[in-house]
């Protein structure tokens, strides 16, 4: 999936559009130091990401390739906050876990190069951690849908679905009044329970069919990139080891004689025999005990963070969808329809003359759209304008903004206090008191 998505990203010209063309990039809090590279190096970085993805896929120098893939991908995502998506965050987390996993110990180039490091059995932990991460993603996405607007008002699906009434075969379905409510309730139940159906062998095949249908349908209805394909591919981790061995055996047969070499072949041993062999040889269990303990501690900290961090929103007052304080990194997927317009005013402290900023002089359309409805980005842009116009000779410029936002088709209202000097405010973990109350 990384190879495919990186090729797609480069082919669509997004390296230039996302990173090279913009004058200003919005930063993640705490990662303000991440800067874009010169054009040549941005293209080289994506070429390295593509190569690393290919090497991870075939298990060639896997450890180094997986580290390179994690660093290159995560770096590109940290460059500009406006391109944040839940599934990009998910991919970074998977790559981080993959970095320390023994995924290259079987059916890989590395196992062919070093047969002594090859093994047909792995600890259940390494399968479980990827399943558990998927469980967090799905379950938290489902819990986030248990709210009044989603379940009882069918918003924002009541806004989005009618726009797809021209689709062949199913288009007319989206004109029915009941459809948004059915989709809302099904979406919540799907996210909350799909992992349990995937874990149970008797329902696994039917559950995976539901995964395919659900994500293909959302991919058709909404512009969410490769996210449906990522989830369809990732949930294969719930299938049994016997199923995966059958798939690998089919690949082996397809690859022919090259794959008949022992490190590539699928053993005729049963799963029980593989476990016995693993225990007898003590591969990776009794050796490197300090490394094993350190890995377990790191995984414990990692998953404690994943379980707790999405709940930080409870520490902030007001409507989460309005303020968005604690909204990101909490697996809240497509829960609202929100749009805004932001007009910035810069005033010279000496002359008291005030002028209007043309946002498009600094931002591309996507950046401007995202900034105009998210308070932390509004604050970032205001501080950028302060420093920019100060460098142009404006005396201690103050920056204020009139930002009108509509949430789930409600009447557009002011998001922030239009009289406050945003250039005098620093972002932080504390509640943003300059955000006005949400509309009722």
C-alpha positions as CSV (number, residue, x, y, z in Angstrom):
1,X,0.0,0.0,0.0
2,X,2.9,2.4,0.7
3,X,4.4,1.6,-2.7
4,X,1.1,2.3,-4.4
5,X,0.3,5.4,-2.5
6,X,3.7,6.9,-2.9
7,X,3.7,6.3,-6.7
8,X,0.2,7.9,-6.8
9,X,1.3,10.9,-4.8
10,X,4.2,11.6,-7.1
11,X,2.3,10.9,-10.3
12,X,-0.4,13.4,-9.3
13,X,2.1,16.1,-8.8
14,X,1.4,16.5,-5.1
15,X,5.1,16.8,-4.1
16,X,5.1,20.2,-5.7
17,X,1.6,21.2,-4.8
18,X,1.9,20.2,-1.1
19,X,5.4,21.0,-0.2
20,X,7.2,23.1,-2.8
21,X,4.6,25.7,-4.1
22,X,3.2,27.0,-0.7
23,X,4.8,30.0,0.8
24,X,3.8,29.0,4.3
25,X,3.3,25.7,6.1
26,X,1.2,25.1,9.2
27,X,3.0,23.3,12.0
28,X,2.0,20.6,14.5
29,X,2.3,21.8,18.0
30,X,5.7,20.8,19.3
31,X,7.0,20.2,15.8
32,X,7.5,23.7,14.6
33,X,11.2,22.9,13.8
34,X,10.2,20.6,10.9
35,X,10.9,22.4,7.7
36,X,10.4,21.6,4.1
37,X,13.5,20.6,2.1
38,X,14.6,22.2,-1.2
39,X,12.7,20.9,-4.3
40,X,15.3,18.4,-5.5
41,X,15.6,16.9,-2.0
42,X,11.8,16.6,-1.6
43,X,11.6,14.6,-4.8
44,X,14.6,12.5,-3.6
45,X,13.0,11.9,-0.3
46,X,9.9,10.5,-2.0
47,X,12.0,8.3,-4.2
48,X,13.7,7.0,-1.0
49,X,10.3,6.4,0.5
50,X,9.2,4.5,-2.6
51,X,12.4,2.4,-2.5
52,X,12.1,1.8,1.3
53,X,8.5,0.7,0.8
54,X,9.5,-1.8,-1.9
55,X,12.3,-3.2,0.3
56,X,9.9,-3.6,3.2
57,X,7.4,-5.4,1.0
58,X,9.9,-8.0,-0.2
59,X,11.9,-8.1,3.1
60,X,15.2,-6.9,1.7
61,X,17.4,-5.3,4.5
62,X,14.1,-5.0,6.2
63,X,15.2,-3.4,9.4
64,X,17.0,-0.5,7.7
65,X,14.2,-0.2,5.1
66,X,11.4,-0.1,7.7
67,X,13.3,2.6,9.7
68,X,13.7,4.7,6.5
69,X,10.1,4.2,5.5
70,X,8.8,5.4,8.9
71,X,11.1,8.4,9.0
72,X,10.5,9.6,5.5
73,X,6.7,9.1,5.6
74,X,6.3,10.7,9.1
75,X,8.6,13.6,8.2
76,X,6.5,14.4,5.1
77,X,3.3,14.3,7.2
78,X,4.8,16.7,9.8
79,X,5.6,19.4,7.3
80,X,2.1,20.8,7.0
81,X,-0.7,20.4,9.5
82,X,-3.4,21.2,6.9
83,X,-2.9,17.8,5.3
84,X,-3.5,15.8,8.5
85,X,-5.7,12.8,8.0
86,X,-6.5,10.0,10.5
87,X,-5.2,7.3,8.1
88,X,-1.9,9.1,7.7
89,X,-1.5,9.0,11.4
90,X,-2.5,5.3,11.4
91,X,0.1,4.5,8.7
92,X,2.9,6.2,10.8
93,X,1.9,4.1,13.8
94,X,1.9,0.9,11.8
95,X,5.3,1.7,10.3
96,X,6.7,2.5,13.8
97,X,5.5,-0.9,15.1
98,X,6.7,-2.7,11.9
99,X,10.2,-1.2,12.6
100,X,10.7,-3.4,15.7
101,X,8.7,-6.4,14.5
102,X,10.2,-9.7,13.1
103,X,8.2,-9.4,9.9
104,X,11.2,-10.3,7.8
105,X,12.0,-13.7,9.4
106,X,9.9,-15.7,6.9
107,X,9.2,-15.6,3.2
108,X,11.5,-12.7,2.5
109,X,14.8,-11.9,0.7
110,X,16.4,-11.6,4.1
111,X,15.4,-15.1,5.1
112,X,16.9,-16.3,1.8
113,X,20.1,-14.3,2.4
114,X,20.5,-15.5,6.0
115,X,18.7,-18.9,6.4
116,X,19.9,-19.1,10.1
117,X,17.7,-16.1,10.9
118,X,14.6,-17.6,9.2
119,X,11.8,-19.0,11.4
120,X,8.3,-20.3,10.7
121,X,6.9,-19.3,14.0
122,X,6.6,-16.0,15.8
123,X,5.3,-15.0,19.2
124,X,1.6,-14.2,19.3
125,X,2.4,-10.8,20.6
126,X,3.6,-9.5,17.2
127,X,0.3,-10.4,15.6
128,X,-1.7,-9.1,18.5
129,X,-0.1,-5.6,18.5
130,X,-1.3,-4.9,15.0
131,X,-4.7,-6.3,15.7
132,X,-4.9,-4.2,18.9
133,X,-4.0,-1.0,17.0
134,X,-6.8,-1.7,14.5
135,X,-9.2,-2.4,17.4
136,X,-8.4,1.0,18.9
137,X,-8.9,2.8,15.5
138,X,-12.3,1.1,14.8
139,X,-13.6,1.2,18.4
140,X,-12.7,4.8,19.1
141,X,-14.2,5.8,15.7
142,X,-17.4,4.0,16.7
143,X,-17.5,5.5,20.2
144,X,-17.1,9.0,18.7
145,X,-20.2,8.4,16.6
146,X,-22.3,7.9,19.7
147,X,-23.5,11.5,19.9
148,X,-26.8,13.3,19.3
149,X,-25.9,14.9,16.0
150,X,-24.7,11.7,14.4
151,X,-27.4,9.3,15.6
152,X,-30.5,11.4,16.1
153,X,-30.0,14.1,13.5
154,X,-28.1,11.9,11.0
155,X,-25.6,14.8,10.5
156,X,-23.5,15.3,8.5
157,X,-24.7,12.4,6.4
158,X,-28.0,14.1,5.9
159,X,-26.0,16.8,4.1
160,X,-23.5,14.6,2.2
161,X,-25.6,11.7,0.9
162,X,-28.1,13.6,-1.3
163,X,-25.2,15.0,-3.3
164,X,-24.5,11.5,-4.6
165,X,-28.0,11.0,-6.0
166,X,-26.6,10.7,-9.6
167,X,-24.6,7.6,-8.9
168,X,-25.7,4.6,-11.1
169,X,-27.9,2.0,-9.5
170,X,-27.7,3.2,-5.9
171,X,-28.0,7.0,-6.5
172,X,-31.8,7.1,-5.9
173,X,-31.3,5.5,-2.5
174,X,-29.6,8.6,-1.2
175,X,-32.7,10.7,-1.8
176,X,-34.7,8.7,0.7
177,X,-35.3,10.5,4.0
178,X,-34.4,7.4,6.1
179,X,-31.1,6.6,4.3
180,X,-28.9,9.0,6.3
181,X,-30.3,7.6,9.6
182,X,-29.6,4.0,8.4
183,X,-26.1,4.9,7.4
184,X,-25.4,6.7,10.6
185,X,-26.5,3.9,12.9
186,X,-24.9,1.2,10.7
187,X,-21.6,3.2,10.7
188,X,-21.6,3.4,14.4
189,X,-22.4,-0.3,14.9
190,X,-19.9,-1.3,12.3
191,X,-17.0,0.6,13.9
192,X,-17.9,-0.5,17.4
193,X,-18.2,-4.3,16.6
194,X,-16.3,-5.2,13.4
195,X,-13.2,-6.2,15.3
196,X,-15.1,-8.7,17.4
197,X,-16.7,-10.3,14.3
198,X,-13.2,-10.4,12.6
199,X,-11.7,-12.2,15.7
200,X,-14.4,-14.9,15.7
201,X,-13.5,-17.6,13.1
202,X,-17.2,-18.4,12.3
203,X,-18.0,-14.8,11.4
204,X,-14.6,-13.7,10.0
205,X,-15.3,-14.2,6.3
206,X,-18.7,-12.4,6.5
207,X,-17.1,-9.7,8.6
208,X,-14.4,-9.2,6.0
209,X,-16.9,-9.0,3.2
210,X,-18.6,-6.2,5.3
211,X,-15.2,-4.5,5.6
212,X,-14.8,-4.6,1.8
213,X,-18.3,-3.3,1.1
214,X,-18.2,-0.7,3.8
215,X,-14.9,0.8,2.7
216,X,-15.6,0.6,-1.1
217,X,-18.8,2.4,-0.5
218,X,-17.2,5.1,1.6
219,X,-14.5,5.4,-1.0
220,X,-17.1,6.0,-3.7
221,X,-19.1,8.5,-1.7
222,X,-16.4,10.5,-0.2
223,X,-13.0,11.8,-1.3
224,X,-10.8,10.1,1.3
225,X,-7.9,8.9,-0.9
226,X,-6.4,5.5,-0.2
227,X,-7.9,5.1,3.2
228,X,-10.4,2.4,2.1
229,X,-7.7,0.3,0.5
230,X,-5.5,0.7,3.6
231,X,-8.1,-0.6,5.9
232,X,-9.1,-3.5,3.6
233,X,-5.5,-4.6,3.4
234,X,-4.8,-4.1,7.1
235,X,-7.7,-6.1,8.4
236,X,-6.2,-9.3,6.8
237,X,-4.1,-9.5,9.9
238,X,-7.2,-11.0,11.6
239,X,-7.2,-14.1,9.4
240,X,-5.6,-17.3,10.8
241,X,-2.1,-18.5,10.3
242,X,-3.4,-21.4,8.2
243,X,-5.1,-18.9,5.8
244,X,-1.9,-16.9,5.4
245,X,0.1,-20.1,4.8
246,X,-2.3,-21.1,2.1
247,X,-1.8,-17.6,0.5
248,X,1.9,-17.9,0.7
249,X,1.8,-21.4,-0.8
250,X,-0.1,-20.1,-3.7
251,X,2.5,-17.4,-4.2
252,X,5.2,-20.0,-3.9
253,X,3.6,-22.1,-6.6
254,X,3.2,-19.0,-8.8
255,X,6.8,-18.0,-8.4
256,X,8.0,-21.5,-9.4
257,X,11.3,-23.0,-8.9
258,X,12.9,-20.0,-7.2
259,X,10.5,-20.4,-4.4
260,X,11.2,-24.1,-3.8
261,X,14.4,-23.1,-1.9
262,X,13.8,-23.9,1.7
263,X,13.7,-20.4,3.2
264,X,11.0,-19.5,0.8
265,X,8.9,-22.6,0.9
266,X,5.8,-23.2,3.1
267,X,6.5,-26.0,5.5
268,X,4.3,-29.0,5.7
269,X,4.7,-29.0,9.5
270,X,1.6,-28.3,11.4
271,X,1.3,-25.1,13.5
272,X,1.9,-27.2,16.6
273,X,5.2,-28.6,15.2
274,X,6.3,-25.1,14.3
275,X,5.7,-24.0,17.9
276,X,7.7,-27.0,19.2
277,X,10.6,-26.3,16.9
278,X,10.6,-22.6,17.9
279,X,10.7,-23.5,21.6
280,X,13.4,-26.1,21.2
281,X,15.7,-23.7,19.4
282,X,15.0,-20.9,21.7
283,X,15.1,-18.4,18.9
284,X,14.6,-14.9,20.2
285,X,13.0,-15.9,23.5
286,X,15.8,-16.6,26.1
287,X,18.4,-14.5,24.3
288,X,18.6,-10.8,24.5
289,X,16.4,-10.6,27.6
290,X,17.2,-6.9,28.2
291,X,16.1,-6.1,24.6
292,X,12.9,-8.1,25.1
293,X,12.1,-6.4,28.3
294,X,12.8,-3.0,26.8
295,X,10.5,-3.8,23.8
296,X,7.7,-4.9,26.1
297,X,8.0,-1.6,28.1
298,X,8.1,0.5,25.0
299,X,5.0,-1.3,23.6
300,X,3.2,-0.9,26.9
301,X,3.9,2.9,26.9
302,X,2.9,3.1,23.2
303,X,-0.5,1.5,23.7
304,X,-1.2,3.3,27.0
305,X,-0.7,6.5,25.1
306,X,-3.0,5.4,22.2
307,X,-5.7,4.5,24.7
308,X,-5.5,7.7,26.8
309,X,-4.5,10.5,24.4
310,X,-7.8,10.5,22.4
311,X,-9.6,11.3,25.7
312,X,-7.8,14.6,26.3
313,X,-10.7,16.5,24.8
314,X,-12.6,16.1,28.1
315,X,-10.2,18.6,29.7
316,X,-11.5,21.4,27.4
317,X,-14.8,23.3,27.7
318,X,-17.2,23.8,24.9
319,X,-18.3,21.9,21.8
320,X,-15.4,19.7,20.6
321,X,-16.5,20.1,17.0
322,X,-16.5,23.9,17.3
323,X,-13.3,24.4,19.2
324,X,-11.5,21.3,17.9
325,X,-9.4,21.2,21.1
326,X,-8.4,17.6,21.4
327,X,-10.0,16.6,18.1
328,X,-7.0,15.3,16.2
329,X,-5.3,12.0,16.9
330,X,-8.5,10.7,18.4
331,X,-9.9,8.6,15.4
332,X,-12.8,10.9,14.8
333,X,-13.6,10.2,11.2
334,X,-15.9,12.4,9.1
335,X,-18.1,13.4,12.0
336,X,-19.0,17.0,10.9
337,X,-19.6,19.3,8.0
338,X,-17.6,22.4,8.8
339,X,-16.6,25.4,6.6
340,X,-15.4,28.9,7.3
341,X,-14.2,32.2,5.9
342,X,-11.4,34.1,7.5
343,X,-10.5,37.8,6.9
344,X,-7.3,39.1,8.6
345,X,-6.6,42.7,9.4
346,X,-3.1,44.0,10.1
347,X,-2.7,47.4,11.9
348,X,0.4,49.5,12.2
349,X,0.9,50.5,15.9
350,X,2.5,53.9,15.0
351,X,0.1,55.1,12.3
352,X,-3.0,53.1,13.3
353,X,-3.6,52.3,9.7
354,X,-5.2,48.9,9.1
355,X,-5.2,46.8,6.0
356,X,-6.8,43.6,4.8
357,X,-4.7,40.6,4.1
358,X,-5.1,38.6,0.8
359,X,-4.8,35.1,2.2
360,X,-4.1,33.6,-1.2
361,X,-0.8,35.5,-1.4
362,X,0.5,33.1,1.2
363,X,-1.7,30.0,1.1
364,X,-3.0,27.5,-1.5
365,X,-6.7,26.8,-1.6
366,X,-6.5,23.7,0.5
367,X,-4.5,25.5,3.2
368,X,-6.9,28.4,3.3
369,X,-9.9,26.2,3.5
370,X,-8.5,24.2,6.4
371,X,-7.2,27.2,8.3
372,X,-10.5,29.1,8.1
373,X,-12.3,26.7,10.5
374,X,-9.5,25.5,12.9
375,X,-8.5,27.9,15.7
376,X,-5.0,26.8,16.2
377,X,-4.2,27.3,12.5
378,X,-5.9,30.7,12.6
379,X,-3.5,31.6,15.4
380,X,-0.5,30.3,13.6
381,X,-1.3,32.3,10.5
382,X,-1.9,35.4,12.5
383,X,1.6,35.1,14.1
384,X,3.1,34.5,10.7
385,X,1.5,37.6,9.4
386,X,2.8,39.6,12.4
387,X,6.4,38.6,11.6
388,X,6.0,38.9,7.9
389,X,4.6,42.5,8.0
390,X,7.1,43.5,10.7
391,X,9.9,42.4,8.3
392,X,8.3,44.7,5.7
393,X,8.6,47.8,7.9
394,X,5.2,47.8,9.7
395,X,5.6,49.0,13.3
396,X,4.7,46.3,15.8
397,X,1.8,45.0,13.7
398,X,-1.3,43.7,15.5
399,X,-3.4,41.1,13.7
400,X,-7.1,40.4,14.2
401,X,-9.4,38.2,12.3
402,X,-13.1,38.0,11.5
403,X,-13.8,34.3,11.1
404,X,-17.3,33.0,10.3
405,X,-17.9,29.3,10.5
406,X,-20.9,27.1,9.8
407,X,-21.1,23.7,11.6
408,X,-23.5,20.9,10.3
409,X,-25.5,23.4,8.2
410,X,-26.2,25.8,11.1
411,X,-26.2,29.5,10.5
412,X,-22.7,30.9,10.1
413,X,-21.3,32.5,13.3
414,X,-18.2,34.2,14.5
415,X,-15.6,31.6,15.7
416,X,-13.3,33.9,17.5
417,X,-13.3,37.3,19.1
418,X,-12.7,39.7,16.2
419,X,-11.2,42.4,18.4
420,X,-8.4,40.4,20.0
421,X,-4.8,40.8,18.8
422,X,-3.9,37.3,17.8
423,X,-0.3,38.2,17.5
424,X,-0.1,38.6,21.2
425,X,-1.2,35.0,21.9
426,X,1.0,31.9,22.0
427,X,-0.5,28.5,21.4
428,X,-0.4,25.9,24.1
429,X,-2.2,23.1,25.9
430,X,-4.5,25.5,27.9
431,X,-8.1,26.1,26.7
432,X,-8.3,28.9,24.1
433,X,-10.5,31.4,25.8
434,X,-10.6,33.6,22.8
435,X,-12.9,31.1,21.0
436,X,-16.5,32.2,21.1
437,X,-19.3,29.8,22.3
438,X,-20.6,27.4,19.7
439,X,-24.0,27.9,18.1
440,X,-27.0,26.2,19.7
